[in-house]
Amino acid sequence: MNSNQDLKQVNERLDQIERKLDNLGGSQQNKRSPGVRFLIGFGITIAVIFVLMLTLGVIQFVSNVSNG
């Protein structure tokens, strides 16, 4: 009987903690405005393109040096 009550209390406490975590996660999600999210995505895209172009340039440079 005692272990049943303990189990119920543990389950209730876990439910409370889960609800608190859900509330914390929900409040963190929509903090940025759509404009800020767009600018962040745009910046990341530009950075990826820059890295790819830099990589291609290094590859071309190395292949030209080895051929010449």
Order of alpha helices (4+ residues) and beta strands (2+ residues): alpha-alpha
